[in-house]
Amino acid sequence: MFNKIWTKITGRSRAPRSSWIEDCTHPEVVKTMHESYSKTINKTMLSLLGVGLYSLLAVASSPDKSLIATNSSIQTPLVGTSISFQGFLIVSPFLLVILTVYLHILFGYWLQLEKKRKDMNEQSLKNGEPTIESVPAIFSFSDLLPRFVTNFIFYWFVPLVLCFLAYKAFALKELIRPMFYVASFVTISLLFLQINRCPKEQRRRWWNTPRWILLALVVGYMGYFPSVSDSFRRPLNLQREDLHDAWLQGVDLTGADMSNANLKGANLRMAQLQGVSLIGANLQGTNLRGASLKNAQLNEANFQGANLGGADLAKADLFSANFREVKEMEPYRIKTAENWNRAFYSNEFISIFKLSPTHNEDLEKIGNYYGGGKIAYIFQPGDKGYVDGERHGLIAAEADLPGGDKYTWEAARKACDELSEHDCIDWRLPSKEELNQLYLNRSAVGGFSDNSYWSSTEYSATVAWLQNFYNGYQYGFNKDFRWCVRAVRAF
């Protein structure tokens, strides 16, 4: 049954092909049509190249901000009207597909005329009659390089452009599947055409084997894709972008990098911001009511005047974040975050959280030079060494001990005890808890490597605690191994 349907569709004397294919036998008609199709194909191919290159340049030069900003616009190729960038990512593949379909329909006609021209020429040579010359065109040159370029434009240029557009669109969850399936379907169709148009004498040779393998892989992956489509999502790169007063209500910004971005006055109500990086971002006056900020990096972000009512801050890193004068912020939500006691607060919240009255001033002093090194931590209520009404804390040496990771645990303790940096003789190896404070404030203190550092805290007679300054993990290690050392002293 399938063979009958295929025979009817492909038969030139039957509908539907009989309605658009003219069976011409006169040499002059063949010559005229051959020339007409050649010129039209050249124009269509140049249009396809123009639209494809314009799309590549427009998308490559547009920042990720264009994907979420409502006021971003771009001109469509050929038509010239301005549309949103998201709209362009939909219209551009649509134009490419239309031009590709039109080009290959014309090329199919041209191949039929080319075959008929060659058959007529063979007959004319036998009869001693003049032959029909082929019209020179980009796709009919016999040289290797023009044929390679033409083959690339016909069968590979559009799939590659669509893949690039798809990668850009993968930052938006709702566009992942449509863009993937459009690019895959076009690739499969062009691979099938390439295989089908291969000369008969070459079809059984190795020429088509890679194409069949690639076609099978694409078809197979199309079936597998729905189960892994979410993993294809690309995080938005919005570093240092100016998004002040932007309307981003309910936008899914999961995993986006918005470090040092200006979000002053932006509306992020109910937005999805899980795992987003907002390090150093300006969020003054931003509406974050009900926003999800789970696992977000909020280090040094400025939330002054922001509305955080109902915002989910579970496991978010609040180190050095500024929460002075925030609106509708629930204390219990703040306490679900990491380093909540290392952020800046109003006096009201300092009292609620039972922090030191000089909490904000203490944080501002971290990293300042004092007592032969840099202030690494100031004791807070509940810390060992805290005295109400007095200011005590931890000073870190300005640099690691010489030699890098060349110290065993015993050698590290001895070297710290013998250190007399800046005429201070009370340097020592930090405890496990003190070493963690150095890690948390490593940017302010400075000079740390991404290696592991010894602490003075013993795990057993042969094992002591280390802390990795690349990922923050603490673990026990044999004392005979060699690692880095940073000395500390109290003030």
N, C-alpha and C positions, 0 to 999 in steps of 0.2 A: 504493500500500500504506500509506504514511504517513497519507494522508487517511482511509482506512478505520479505522485504529487510533485516530486522533484523534476520528473521529465516534463510535466505540464508547465511548471514554473520556468524552467530553463529553455523550453522549446521556443525557438524564434517565430514559429508559425502559429503559435497558440497564445491566448491571453495568459498573463498580462503583457508579455514582451512584444507581442504582435502589434500592440497599440502604440509603442514608441520606437520600435526598430524598423527602419525602412530597408527593405531588401533591394539594394541597388546593384546593378550589373554593368552599367555603362561606364567606360573608363573615365569620361569627363566628370561624371557625377561622383565617382569614387575619389578622383583627384581633388575636386572642390570640397567635398566633405572632409577628406583627410586633412587638407590645409586648414579648414575652418576649425576642426577639433584640435589640431595642433596649437593654433593660436589661443584658443579658449583655455586649453589645459595650461599653457604657459602663464596666462593671466591669472587663472585660478590658483596655480601653484605659488605665484608671487604674492597673491592676496593672503594665502594660507601662511606663508613665511612672515608677511608683515604683521598679521594678527598674532601669530605665535610669538614672535620676537617682542612685539609691543607688550603682550601679556607678561612675558618673562621679565622685561625691564620694569614694568609697572609694579609687579608683585615684589621683585627683588629690592626695589628702592623704597617700598612702603614699610614702615615699622609696624610691629604688632599692635601698636596703639590704634591703627586704622581698623583693626578687626572689632574693636569694642566701642570706639568713639562714634557717636551718632552724627557728628558734624563732618566726618571725613567723607570725601567724594573723589571720584575719578572718572575720566571720560572713557566711554566705550569706543573700541576701535570700529572703523567703518561708519558707524552711526554718528558718533561724536557727542552724544548726550551725556550729561553728568549723572552718575548714580553712586550709591554708597559702595564702599569697598567690599562689603559682604555681598552686595548685589553683583559686583564685578566678578567675584569668584564663581558666581553661578552663570552669568551671561557669557563670560569669556569661553568656558568649555563648550557651551551651547553653540557659539559661533564657530569654534574650531571643528566641532562634530559636523555641522551643516556643510562647511567648506570641504571637509574631508570626504563626506558622502558624495557631494557634487563632483569633486575631483575624480573620484574612483569610478563613478558612473561614466563620466566623459572618457576616462582612460580605458574603460572596458569597451566602449564604442570604438575608440581609436585602435585598440588591439585587433578588433574584428576587421576594421577597414585595412589595417596594415597587413593582415593575413590575406585579405582579398586582393590587395595591391600586389603582393608578392606572387599570388597565383596567376593574376592577370599578366604580370610581367614575364612569368615563365612561358605562358602561352604566346605572348607577343614576340618573345625572342625566337620561339619555334617558327612563327609565321613571318618573321622578319619585319615586324611592325614596331613603331616607337614605344618605349616603356614609360611608365608613370614614375617620376622621380619622387623620392620621399622628401617631405618638407623638413629641413633641419630644425630640431627643437631640443631643449635641454635633455629631455628624457630619451631621445633617440640617437644621441651621439654614441659612437662605438668605442671611444676611448675609455680606459678603466676608471680614471678619476671622475669624469662627468657621470658615468653610470653609477659609481658608488655614491656620489652626492645625491643624485636623483633617487636612488633606492632609499637612502636615508630620509630624504624629505617625504617621499611617498608613504613609507611604512614605519618610521621610527621617530620622526620629529614630533608629531602630535602626541604619541604616548609619553614621550619624555617631558613635553610641556605640561601635559595633564598631571604627570607625577609630581612635578614641581609645584603646580597649583594646589594639588592635594596636600602636599607637605605643609604648605602655608595654611591651608584650611583646617588641618588636623589640630590646630590650637582650639578650635570650637567643636565641642562634643557633637552638636547636631549635624555637622557637615562631614564627619569622618566617613560614615557608611556611603552616603550618596557620591562623594568624590572618589572613593575607592572603587565603587562598582562602575562608575562612568569610565575611569581610566582603564580598569580591567576589561570591560566589554569592548572598548575601542581597540585595545591591544590584541585581544583574541580575534576580533574581526579582521584586523590588518594582517595578522599572522596567517589566518586562513586564506586571505586573498593572495598573499605572497606565495604560500604553498601551492595554491590552485593555479597561479599564473606561471609557475616554474615550467620550463620547457619539458615536454614529455620524455625526451631522452635523458633528462637529468633527475626526474622524479624518483627513480629507483636507486639512485646513487646517494652519496652521503650529504648532498646539498641540503635536503629538506630535514634531515634527522635532527639537527639542533632546534629547528623551528617547531617540529612536532613535540620535542621534549619541553621547550619553553611554553608552548600552548597548553600542554597537559599540566604543567606546574601552575600556570595562572588559573586554569579552570579548577584544579584541586584546591588552591588556596582560597578561591572565591567561596567555596563551600565551608572552609575552615575559618574564614575571617570573622563571622559573627561572634564566635566564642572568645576572640582575642581583640576585638575592635577597640575596647577601652584602653588597652595597653599601648595603642598607637597614638594616643593623645599627646600632643606636644605642649609643654608649658609655655605660656606667654612670656615674652621677654619685654618687660616694661621698665627696665632700669632707667632712672633719671628722666622719665617721661613727665611732661606737664599735663596732668589730668585734673587740674583745679576746676571745681564746679561741674565735673563730669557726671552725667546721669548713668549710673551703673547698678541701678536697683535690680536685685535678683540675678545679676550676671554670675555665671559660673567661672570663677577665676582660680580654680583649684591648681595649686602648684606653681602659680605665676611668680616670676621674679620681679618685684616692684621696689627693689632697693633704691633708696634715695629719690623715689618718685614724689612729685608734688600732687597730693590728693586733697589739698585744702578746699573745704566746702563741697567735696564730692558726695553724691548720694549712693552709698553702698548698702542700703537697707536690704536685709535678707539675702545679701550676696554670699556666694560660696567661696570662701577664702582658705580652705583647708590646705595646710602645707605651704602657703604663700610666703615669699620672702619680702618683708616690709622693712628691712634693716635701714635705718636712717630716713625713712619716708616721712613726709610732712602730711599729717592727717588732721590738722587744725580744723575744727568745725565740721568734720566729716560725719555724715549720718551712717553709723554702723549698727543701727538698731536691729537686733535679730540676726546679724551676720554670723556666719560660721568661721571662726578663726582657729580651728583645731590645728595643732602642730605648726602654727605659723611662726615665722621668724620675725619678731617685733623688736629686735634689739635697736635701741636708740631712736625708735619711732616717736614722733611728736603727736600726742593725742589731745592736746589742750583744746577744750571746747567741743570735743567730739561727743556724739551720742552713742554710748555703748550699752544701752538698755537691752537686756536679753541676749547680748552677744556671747557666743560660746568660745571661751578662751582655754579649753582643756588642752594641756600639754604645750601651749604656746610659750615661746621663750620671750620673757618680758625684760631681759637684762638691759638696764639703763633706759627703758622706755619712759616717756614723760606723760604721766596721768594727772598732772595738775589741772584743776578746773574742768574735769570731764563731767558730762551730764548723764544721769541715770545709770551709773555703774554699780552693779551689785557686788559687794565685797566677797561673797562666797564664790562667785564666778572667777574673780581675780585669783583666789587661792587655789584654783584648779590648774593654774599655769605654772610653768617652770620659772624659777628665779623671780617670783613675784615680789620677794623681799629685796630685790636689787633694782627696783624701779622707783621713779620719783612720784610723790603723791602730795595731795593737799594736806594741810594740818589735820583736817577732819579724818581723812583715811589713815594718816600716820597714827592717830589716836585709836581708831577702830582696830588697826592691825597690831597695836601695842609695840610699835617700832620706837627707836630712840628719837627724842624730840629734835635731835640734830641729824636725822636720817638723810635728808636731802643734801645738807652741807657735807656730810661724811662721804657720800657717793661722789660728789664733785671733787673731793680731794684725792681720790684714788688715781694713781699714776703720777702724782706730784712728787718731786724730790724732797726727801726728808730723812734725817738720821742715817746718812750713809748709803741710802738706796732710794727706792720708790715705794710709796704707800700702796700696798697690795690689797689690804682689807682693813676695815674699822669694825671693831666688835659691836654687835647688836645685842639687845636684851635676850638672854637665854644662852649666849655664847660663853664659853669658859674664858675668863679674863675680863668680862664686861663689868664695869663699875658705874653705877648710876651717878650722873653728874660729872663724870670724867670721860676723857676720850683716849681709848687705848686701841691698839690694832697690830697689824703685821706689816713689816717692811721687807721687801725682797731686794736682793743684790741686783745691781744694774745689768749684770750679764751672768751667763752660766760659768761654772768653774772651767778653767782652761783644760783643753784636751777632749772636749766633746763627750761622746759616750764611751769613756775609757775607765770608768770608776766602778769597782765592786762596791757592795753595800758598806763594808767596813772601811774601805778607802774613802768613800763619800762622807761618812760620819767624821772621820779623822780630818779630812780636808776642810770641812765646814767649821769644826772646832778650832782649827789652827788659823782660820781666816781672820785677818785684821784690816778689813777694808774700811777706809776713811777713819782710821783710828778707833774703830769699834771692834771689840774683842768678844762680843756675845753672839756671834753668828752660829747658826746650827742648821742641821738638816730638818726640813719641815715635816710635820706629822702628815698622816694621810688626809685629814680634814683640811689642814693648812695648804697642802699641795693642791687640793681641789679648788680652793679660793684663788690660788695663783693661776690655775687653768681658766677659771671663769673670768678673771680680769687680765688674761694674757695680752689682750690688745692694748690695754692702758699701760701695763707694766713693760711689755715689749721684750724683744731679744730671745724669745723661746724658739726652739726648733720643733719639728713635727715628730720628734723622737719620744721615747719614754724617759721619765724622771724617777729617781729614787725618793721614797719617803722614809722617815725614821720609824714608822709603825711596823712592827714585826707580825708576821702571820704565824710563824713557828720558829724553831731554833735555826732552821736553814733557809727559811723563806721570808721575804719582806714585801711590802706593798709598793707597787709601781703605779704611775698614771701616764697614759699615752696622751700627748698633747696634740695629736691629730684628731682623735675622735672622743677624747675625754674618758675612755674606759679605765677603770682601776682594777688591778689584778695582782695576785701574788706571783713572785718569781724567785728563783734560786739566788741567794746572796752572792754567789761567786760570779754571776754574769755581770757584764759591764754596761752601764747606762749613764745618762746625763745627770747633772746635779745643779740645783739652784739653791743657794743659801738664803736663810731668812733670819730676822731678829724681831723681837717684840718692842713696842714703844708704849 
